[in-house]
């Protein structure tokens, strides 16, 4: 999940939790909105944490070539 998906889930969850007053039998739209907002916030925090962590810990491995004398018997 990227930053855009996290923001999208937060927005859709906010609309469902605070902006929709319709009722569907057996479905609590307010709770679904809160769940989507929680998932969006968690995804946003994890994405930011993992992105900042991977950018700060780059390791460069240098390859050294060693020339060895050829064996004349080969």
Secondary structure, DSSP 8 states (H G I E B T S, - for coil): --HHHHHHHHHHHHIIIII----BTTB-HHHHHHHHHHHHHHHHHHHHHHHHHHHH---------------TT-
